[in-house]
Amino acid sequence: MTAGHPDTDAGRLPRLDLPTTAVRDSFLAGERAICAEDGTPTAWLDEAAADFGSLVERRRAPRYRWGVPVTELWYVREPGYLGTVMIRHELTAALRHDGGHVGYHVVPRYRGQGHATAMLAAACDRCRADGMTRLLVTCRTSNVASRRVIEVNGGVLDNQASGICRFWIPLLPQPAPVPDPDPDPYPAGAFVASPSARIAFR
Ligand SMILES: CC(C)(COP(=O)(O)OP(=O)(O)OC[C@H]1O[C@@H](n2cnc3c(N)ncnc32)[C@H](O)[C@@H]1OP(=O)(O)O)[C@@H](O)C(=O)NCCC(=O)NCCS
């Protein structure tokens, strides 16, 4: 958290979901801060501000970028936009070199709070549910924070060349819940009406 930006929403749990018009102002401000950091043009943000609904509609729809089908997801802690995850459902030769299956960024003022780590974990869950079995994730060798995000999410370094690290994250199936050998006869929420037992909502 940057000094001067108290994180008043810190108690709420963020969610990774499709783009939404609900975070218009914080999305525009956050992406403007990222453009300023990267020195990239902001004309697209002026267009987005003029018709945010259209931007959201386009980004929610199935679409192709980098020559592959992508899903764009926004990380949101109501009512604020925290960052974006881009899932690329296939790889090209270029993406195998740099880009991989998943890209992400966090708005500068929300960095260093574990959001990227949680975003990538949520993206892994989503990809696993979609039937993907492993994810290629790449980052610049110098990007210490991104490297850490990948490693904490189980990334295994495959190779490192031309200033880029390539990691594979295995998406192991989630283990099935183990049946309780001694189940509670009065589970929470059950109405118990036996005269010889408790009568209660638990
Ligand atoms: C890289 C980025 C996504 C990290 O986001 P973040 O929300 O700050 O990451 P987290 O808070 O989850 O931190 C992840 C780890 O990196 C560490 N970290 C965060 N910022 C760091 C920094 N500037 N230098 C070194 N380590 C850093 C954290 O301590 C944490 O390590 P830990 O798990 O050992 O505690 C963010 O800096 C960003 O958006 N950068 C610009 C875009 C980008 O580089 N995207 C990735 C492309 S591959």
The ligand as an ORCA input file, in Angstrom:
! r2SCAN-3c Opt
* xyz 0 1
  C       4.284     -8.694    -10.424
  C       3.009     -8.225     -9.741
  C       1.822     -8.841    -10.455
  C       3.046     -8.672     -8.277
  O       1.822     -8.270     -7.670
  P       1.648     -8.206     -6.074
  O       0.177     -8.201     -5.800
  O       2.454     -7.102     -5.523
  O       2.286     -9.599     -5.626
  P       2.116    -10.259     -4.189
  O       1.732     -9.218     -3.192
  O       1.252    -11.458     -4.329
  O       3.619    -10.655     -3.853
  C       4.214    -11.808     -4.362
  C       5.587    -11.990     -3.765
  O       6.488    -11.042     -4.336
  C       7.104    -10.296     -3.318
  N       7.217     -8.954     -3.810
  C       6.212     -8.081     -4.059
  N       6.730     -6.952     -4.556
  C       8.057     -7.121     -4.616
  C       9.129     -6.325     -5.069
  N       8.936     -5.099     -5.549
  N      10.392     -6.836     -4.983
  C      10.597     -8.064     -4.519
  N       9.614     -8.899     -4.094
  C       8.377     -8.418     -4.149
  C       6.177    -10.400     -2.128
  O       6.870    -10.205     -0.913
  C       5.663    -11.785     -2.275
  O       6.641    -12.711     -1.818
  P       6.300    -13.741     -0.611
  O       5.233    -14.664     -1.148
  O       7.587    -14.405     -0.363
  O       5.806    -12.866      0.515
  C       2.901     -6.665     -9.777
  O       4.101     -6.112     -9.294
  C       2.602     -6.112    -11.160
  O       1.446     -5.981    -11.561
  N       3.670     -5.778    -11.895
  C       3.509     -5.237    -13.264
  C       3.019     -6.286    -14.244
  C       3.800     -7.565    -14.162
  O       5.026     -7.563    -13.968
  N       3.093     -8.671    -14.344
  C       3.682     -9.980    -14.366
  C       4.128    -10.288    -15.744
  S       4.907    -11.882    -15.772
*
